[in-house]
Amino acid sequence: LAECVSGLPPSAGGFMFKQWKEKYLVLTMEGSLLVCRDAESPPDQVVALQSNCESIAEGREILDLPRLPPGGRRDCCFALILPQNKFLLLLSDNPDDCMWHFELHRVKSDY
């Protein structure tokens, strides 16, 4: 798979199982988000943004946002709304991390 964006934004996390966990993310050119434990691990989850992601919610749009970890800010959160659940992501307030949000929206709308 060709990579579009990859990395571990500081304070990135995924919330699916009642706790925040730091994850390594890979956004492929094919339009999938791979969620991995670290850079060397195979994906724990693959989200096909065009076919499996109904929408991307941001900050205040996420009504049932769980308690954030220390230093986490609501405006740095976004959610991938999937058919059966949602996958929450928390980015640091570093401006470079905003590229993740922009790229996910771009990939979802391009495919």
KOLVODREN-720994 format. One record per atom (N, C-alpha, C): residue in three letters; chain; atom name; x negated, y, z. Coordinates in steps of 0.05 Angstrom, whole numbers. Layout:
<recs>
<rec 'ALA','A','CA',<X,Y,Z>>
...
</recs>
This chain:
<recs>
<rec 'LEU','A','N',<-17,-24,0>>
<rec 'LEU','A','CA',<0,0,0>>
<rec 'LEU','A','C',<-17,25,0>>
<rec 'ALA','A','N',<-11,43,-16>>
<rec 'ALA','A','CA',<-25,69,-17>>
<rec 'ALA','A','C',<-15,87,5>>
<rec 'GLU','A','N',<-34,100,18>>
<rec 'GLU','A','CA',<-27,118,40>>
<rec 'GLU','A','C',<-22,146,31>>
<rec 'CYS','A','N',<-2,158,41>>
<rec 'CYS','A','CA',<3,186,36>>
<rec 'CYS','A','C',<-8,202,60>>
<rec 'VAL','A','N',<-1,194,84>>
<rec 'VAL','A','CA',<-11,206,109>>
<rec 'VAL','A','C',<-15,184,129>>
<rec 'SER','A','N',<-35,185,144>>
<rec 'SER','A','CA',<-39,166,166>>
<rec 'SER','A','C',<-52,179,189>>
<rec 'GLY','A','N',<-49,167,212>>
<rec 'GLY','A','CA',<-63,178,235>>
<rec 'GLY','A','C',<-46,176,261>>
<rec 'LEU','A','N',<-58,185,281>>
<rec 'LEU','A','CA',<-45,184,307>>
<rec 'LEU','A','C',<-44,213,317>>
<rec 'PRO','A','N',<-22,227,312>>
<rec 'PRO','A','CA',<-21,254,323>>
<rec 'PRO','A','C',<-23,254,353>>
<rec 'PRO','A','N',<-38,272,366>>
<rec 'PRO','A','CA',<-39,272,395>>
<rec 'PRO','A','C',<-10,273,406>>
<rec 'SER','A','N',<-6,257,426>>
<rec 'SER','A','CA',<20,255,440>>
<rec 'SER','A','C',<42,243,423>>
<rec 'ALA','A','N',<34,231,400>>
<rec 'ALA','A','CA',<55,218,384>>
<rec 'ALA','A','C',<66,195,399>>
<rec 'GLY','A','N',<91,190,395>>
<rec 'GLY','A','CA',<103,167,409>>
<rec 'GLY','A','C',<127,157,395>>
<rec 'GLY','A','N',<135,134,401>>
<rec 'GLY','A','CA',<159,123,391>>
<rec 'GLY','A','C',<176,114,414>>
<rec 'PHE','A','N',<201,118,413>>
<rec 'PHE','A','CA',<219,111,436>>
<rec 'PHE','A','C',<241,93,425>>
<rec 'MET','A','N',<238,67,429>>
<rec 'MET','A','CA',<260,49,421>>
<rec 'MET','A','C',<267,31,444>>
<rec 'PHE','A','N',<249,26,462>>
<rec 'PHE','A','CA',<253,6,482>>
<rec 'PHE','A','C',<252,18,510>>
<rec 'LYS','A','N',<264,42,513>>
<rec 'LYS','A','CA',<267,55,539>>
<rec 'LYS','A','C',<242,67,550>>
<rec 'GLN','A','N',<221,69,535>>
<rec 'GLN','A','CA',<197,83,544>>
<rec 'GLN','A','C',<181,93,520>>
<rec 'TRP','A','N',<166,115,525>>
<rec 'TRP','A','CA',<150,127,504>>
<rec 'TRP','A','C',<124,111,502>>
<rec 'LYS','A','N',<115,106,477>>
<rec 'LYS','A','CA',<90,92,472>>
<rec 'LYS','A','C',<75,106,450>>
<rec 'GLU','A','N',<49,108,454>>
<rec 'GLU','A','CA',<33,120,433>>
<rec 'GLU','A','C',<30,100,410>>
<rec 'LYS','A','N',<34,109,385>>
<rec 'LYS','A','CA',<33,92,362>>
<rec 'LYS','A','C',<16,105,340>>
<rec 'TYR','A','N',<6,88,322>>
<rec 'TYR','A','CA',<-9,97,298>>
<rec 'TYR','A','C',<11,96,275>>
<rec 'LEU','A','N',<13,118,260>>
<rec 'LEU','A','CA',<33,120,239>>
<rec 'LEU','A','C',<19,121,212>>
<rec 'VAL','A','N',<31,107,192>>
<rec 'VAL','A','CA',<22,108,164>>
<rec 'VAL','A','C',<46,114,147>>
<rec 'LEU','A','N',<45,135,132>>
<rec 'LEU','A','CA',<66,141,112>>
<rec 'LEU','A','C',<56,134,85>>
<rec 'THR','A','N',<69,114,72>>
<rec 'THR','A','CA',<59,104,47>>
<rec 'THR','A','C',<69,120,23>>
<rec 'MET','A','N',<55,118,1>>
<rec 'MET','A','CA',<64,131,-24>>
<rec 'MET','A','C',<91,119,-34>>
<rec 'GLU','A','N',<97,94,-25>>
<rec 'GLU','A','CA',<121,81,-33>>
<rec 'GLU','A','C',<145,91,-17>>
<rec 'GLY','A','N',<140,107,3>>
<rec 'GLY','A','CA',<162,119,19>>
<rec 'GLY','A','C',<169,104,44>>
<rec 'SER','A','N',<150,89,55>>
<rec 'SER','A','CA',<155,74,80>>
<rec 'SER','A','C',<138,86,102>>
<rec 'LEU','A','N',<149,86,126>>
<rec 'LEU','A','CA',<134,94,150>>
<rec 'LEU','A','C',<127,68,165>>
<rec 'LEU','A','N',<101,63,167>>
<rec 'LEU','A','CA',<91,39,182>>
<rec 'LEU','A','C',<84,48,210>>
<rec 'VAL','A','N',<95,35,230>>
<rec 'VAL','A','CA',<90,41,258>>
<rec 'VAL','A','C',<73,19,269>>
<rec 'CYS','A','N',<48,25,276>>
<rec 'CYS','A','CA',<29,5,285>>
<rec 'CYS','A','C',<19,12,313>>
<rec 'ARG','A','N',<9,-9,327>>
<rec 'ARG','A','CA',<-3,-5,353>>
<rec 'ARG','A','C',<-28,12,352>>
<rec 'ASP','A','N',<-45,7,332>>
<rec 'ASP','A','CA',<-69,23,327>>
<rec 'ASP','A','C',<-77,21,298>>
<rec 'ALA','A','N',<-99,33,290>>
<rec 'ALA','A','CA',<-106,35,262>>
<rec 'ALA','A','C',<-112,7,250>>
<rec 'GLU','A','N',<-120,-12,266>>
<rec 'GLU','A','CA',<-128,-38,255>>
<rec 'GLU','A','C',<-105,-58,256>>
<rec 'SER','A','N',<-83,-52,270>>
<rec 'SER','A','CA',<-61,-71,274>>
<rec 'SER','A','C',<-42,-71,251>>
<rec 'PRO','A','N',<-29,-94,246>>
<rec 'PRO','A','CA',<-8,-94,226>>
<rec 'PRO','A','C',<16,-79,237>>
<rec 'PRO','A','N',<34,-70,220>>
<rec 'PRO','A','CA',<57,-54,230>>
<rec 'PRO','A','C',<76,-71,248>>
<rec 'ASP','A','N',<84,-58,269>>
<rec 'ASP','A','CA',<105,-70,287>>
<rec 'ASP','A','C',<132,-65,275>>
<rec 'GLN','A','N',<134,-43,259>>
<rec 'GLN','A','CA',<160,-35,247>>
<rec 'GLN','A','C',<154,-21,221>>
<rec 'VAL','A','N',<171,-26,201>>
<rec 'VAL','A','CA',<169,-12,176>>
<rec 'VAL','A','C',<196,1,171>>
<rec 'VAL','A','N',<196,27,166>>
<rec 'VAL','A','CA',<221,42,161>>
<rec 'VAL','A','C',<219,52,132>>
<rec 'ALA','A','N',<236,41,115>>
<rec 'ALA','A','CA',<238,50,87>>
<rec 'ALA','A','C',<255,76,88>>
<rec 'LEU','A','N',<242,98,85>>
<rec 'LEU','A','CA',<256,124,89>>
<rec 'LEU','A','C',<280,128,70>>
<rec 'GLN','A','N',<277,120,45>>
<rec 'GLN','A','CA',<299,125,26>>
<rec 'GLN','A','C',<323,107,31>>
<rec 'SER','A','N',<318,81,36>>
<rec 'SER','A','CA',<341,63,39>>
<rec 'SER','A','C',<350,58,67>>
<rec 'ASN','A','N',<333,59,87>>
<rec 'ASN','A','CA',<340,52,114>>
<rec 'ASN','A','C',<344,76,133>>
<rec 'CYS','A','N',<335,100,125>>
<rec 'CYS','A','CA',<337,123,142>>
<rec 'CYS','A','C',<360,140,132>>
<rec 'GLU','A','N',<381,142,149>>
<rec 'GLU','A','CA',<404,158,141>>
<rec 'GLU','A','C',<399,188,142>>
<rec 'SER','A','N',<384,196,162>>
<rec 'SER','A','CA',<377,225,164>>
<rec 'SER','A','C',<354,228,183>>
<rec 'ILE','A','N',<344,253,184>>
<rec 'ILE','A','CA',<322,260,202>>
<rec 'ILE','A','C',<333,283,219>>
<rec 'ALA','A','N',<335,279,245>>
<rec 'ALA','A','CA',<345,299,264>>
<rec 'ALA','A','C',<321,313,277>>
<rec 'GLU','A','N',<324,338,284>>
<rec 'GLU','A','CA',<303,353,297>>
<rec 'GLU','A','C',<311,364,324>>
<rec 'GLY','A','N',<292,365,343>>
<rec 'GLY','A','CA',<295,378,368>>
<rec 'GLY','A','C',<323,379,380>>
<rec 'ARG','A','N',<336,402,378>>
<rec 'ARG','A','CA',<362,407,390>>
<rec 'ARG','A','C',<384,390,378>>
<rec 'GLU','A','N',<380,380,354>>
<rec 'GLU','A','CA',<400,363,341>>
<rec 'GLU','A','C',<402,335,354>>
<rec 'ILE','A','N',<382,327,370>>
<rec 'ILE','A','CA',<381,301,383>>
<rec 'ILE','A','C',<395,304,409>>
<rec 'LEU','A','N',<420,295,410>>
<rec 'LEU','A','CA',<437,300,434>>
<rec 'LEU','A','C',<429,282,458>>
<rec 'ASP','A','N',<421,258,453>>
<rec 'ASP','A','CA',<416,239,475>>
<rec 'ASP','A','C',<386,234,478>>
<rec 'LEU','A','N',<370,255,477>>
<rec 'LEU','A','CA',<341,253,479>>
<rec 'LEU','A','C',<334,245,507>>
<rec 'PRO','A','N',<318,223,511>>
<rec 'PRO','A','CA',<310,215,538>>
<rec 'PRO','A','C',<290,234,549>>
<rec 'ARG','A','N',<284,230,575>>
<rec 'ARG','A','CA',<265,247,588>>
<rec 'ARG','A','C',<238,245,574>>
<rec 'LEU','A','N',<226,268,569>>
<rec 'LEU','A','CA',<201,269,555>>
<rec 'LEU','A','C',<177,264,573>>
<rec 'PRO','A','N',<155,254,563>>
<rec 'PRO','A','CA',<132,251,580>>
<rec 'PRO','A','C',<120,278,587>>
<rec 'PRO','A','N',<103,279,607>>
<rec 'PRO','A','CA',<91,305,615>>
<rec 'PRO','A','C',<78,319,591>>
<rec 'GLY','A','N',<85,344,588>>
<rec 'GLY','A','CA',<74,360,566>>
<rec 'GLY','A','C',<90,358,540>>
<rec 'GLY','A','N',<110,340,539>>
<rec 'GLY','A','CA',<126,337,516>>
<rec 'GLY','A','C',<147,359,514>>
<rec 'ARG','A','N',<152,369,489>>
<rec 'ARG','A','CA',<171,390,485>>
<rec 'ARG','A','C',<193,381,466>>
<rec 'ARG','A','N',<217,389,472>>
<rec 'ARG','A','CA',<240,381,455>>
<rec 'ARG','A','C',<237,390,426>>
<rec 'ASP','A','N',<226,414,422>>
<rec 'ASP','A','CA',<223,424,395>>
<rec 'ASP','A','C',<201,409,379>>
<rec 'CYS','A','N',<186,391,392>>
<rec 'CYS','A','CA',<166,375,379>>
<rec 'CYS','A','C',<176,347,373>>
<rec 'CYS','A','N',<202,342,379>>
<rec 'CYS','A','CA',<214,316,374>>
<rec 'CYS','A','C',<230,315,349>>
<rec 'PHE','A','N',<230,292,336>>
<rec 'PHE','A','CA',<250,288,315>>
<rec 'PHE','A','C',<257,258,315>>
<rec 'ALA','A','N',<280,252,303>>
<rec 'ALA','A','CA',<290,225,303>>
<rec 'ALA','A','C',<296,216,275>>
<rec 'LEU','A','N',<288,191,269>>
<rec 'LEU','A','CA',<296,178,245>>
<rec 'LEU','A','C',<321,163,251>>
<rec 'ILE','A','N',<343,171,239>>
<rec 'ILE','A','CA',<369,158,244>>
<rec 'ILE','A','C',<372,134,226>>
<rec 'LEU','A','N',<372,110,237>>
<rec 'LEU','A','CA',<373,85,222>>
<rec 'LEU','A','C',<401,74,224>>
<rec 'PRO','A','N',<409,55,208>>
<rec 'PRO','A','CA',<436,44,208>>
<rec 'PRO','A','C',<444,33,236>>
<rec 'GLN','A','N',<426,19,250>>
<rec 'GLN','A','CA',<433,6,275>>
<rec 'GLN','A','C',<423,21,300>>
<rec 'ASN','A','N',<404,39,296>>
<rec 'ASN','A','CA',<393,53,320>>
<rec 'ASN','A','C',<378,78,310>>
<rec 'LYS','A','N',<361,89,326>>
<rec 'LYS','A','CA',<345,111,318>>
<rec 'LYS','A','C',<317,108,329>>
<rec 'PHE','A','N',<298,119,315>>
<rec 'PHE','A','CA',<270,118,323>>
<rec 'PHE','A','C',<261,147,329>>
<rec 'LEU','A','N',<254,152,354>>
<rec 'LEU','A','CA',<246,179,362>>
<rec 'LEU','A','C',<216,182,361>>
<rec 'LEU','A','N',<208,205,351>>
<rec 'LEU','A','CA',<180,212,349>>
<rec 'LEU','A','C',<175,238,364>>
<rec 'LEU','A','N',<153,239,378>>
<rec 'LEU','A','CA',<145,263,393>>
<rec 'LEU','A','C',<117,270,384>>
<rec 'LEU','A','N',<114,294,373>>
<rec 'LEU','A','CA',<88,304,364>>
<rec 'LEU','A','C',<78,324,385>>
<rec 'SER','A','N',<52,328,385>>
<rec 'SER','A','CA',<41,350,402>>
<rec 'SER','A','C',<49,376,389>>
<rec 'ASP','A','N',<44,398,403>>
<rec 'ASP','A','CA',<50,424,392>>
<rec 'ASP','A','C',<28,435,374>>
<rec 'ASN','A','N',<9,418,367>>
<rec 'ASN','A','CA',<-12,426,348>>
<rec 'ASN','A','C',<0,431,321>>
<rec 'PRO','A','N',<-5,454,308>>
<rec 'PRO','A','CA',<6,460,282>>
<rec 'PRO','A','C',<0,438,261>>
<rec 'ASP','A','N',<-23,425,263>>
<rec 'ASP','A','CA',<-29,404,244>>
<rec 'ASP','A','C',<-10,381,245>>
<rec 'ASP','A','N',<2,376,268>>
<rec 'ASP','A','CA',<22,354,270>>
<rec 'ASP','A','C',<48,360,256>>
<rec 'CYS','A','N',<53,386,250>>
<rec 'CYS','A','CA',<77,393,235>>
<rec 'CYS','A','C',<77,380,207>>
<rec 'MET','A','N',<53,373,197>>
<rec 'MET','A','CA',<52,360,171>>
<rec 'MET','A','C',<68,334,171>>
<rec 'TRP','A','N',<69,320,193>>
<rec 'TRP','A','CA',<84,295,195>>
<rec 'TRP','A','C',<113,300,189>>
<rec 'HIS','A','N',<124,320,202>>
<rec 'HIS','A','CA',<152,326,199>>
<rec 'HIS','A','C',<158,334,170>>
<rec 'PHE','A','N',<141,351,159>>
<rec 'PHE','A','CA',<144,360,131>>
<rec 'PHE','A','C',<142,337,112>>
<rec 'GLU','A','N',<122,320,116>>
<rec 'GLU','A','CA',<118,297,97>>
<rec 'GLU','A','C',<141,277,99>>
<rec 'LEU','A','N',<151,271,122>>
<rec 'LEU','A','CA',<174,253,125>>
<rec 'LEU','A','C',<198,263,109>>
<rec 'HIS','A','N',<204,289,113>>
<rec 'HIS','A','CA',<226,301,98>>
<rec 'HIS','A','C',<221,300,68>>
<rec 'ARG','A','N',<197,306,60>>
<rec 'ARG','A','CA',<190,306,31>>
<rec 'ARG','A','C',<193,278,19>>
<rec 'VAL','A','N',<182,258,33>>
<rec 'VAL','A','CA',<183,231,22>>
<rec 'VAL','A','C',<212,221,21>>
<rec 'LYS','A','N',<228,227,42>>
<rec 'LYS','A','CA',<256,218,42>>
<rec 'LYS','A','C',<271,231,19>>
<rec 'SER','A','N',<266,256,13>>
<rec 'SER','A','CA',<281,269,-9>>
<rec 'SER','A','C',<270,263,-37>>
<rec 'ASP','A','N',<245,255,-39>>
<rec 'ASP','A','CA',<233,249,-65>>
<rec 'ASP','A','C',<240,222,-77>>
<rec 'TYR','A','N',<248,203,-60>>
<rec 'TYR','A','CA',<252,176,-70>>
<rec 'TYR','A','C',<281,170,-75>>
</recs>
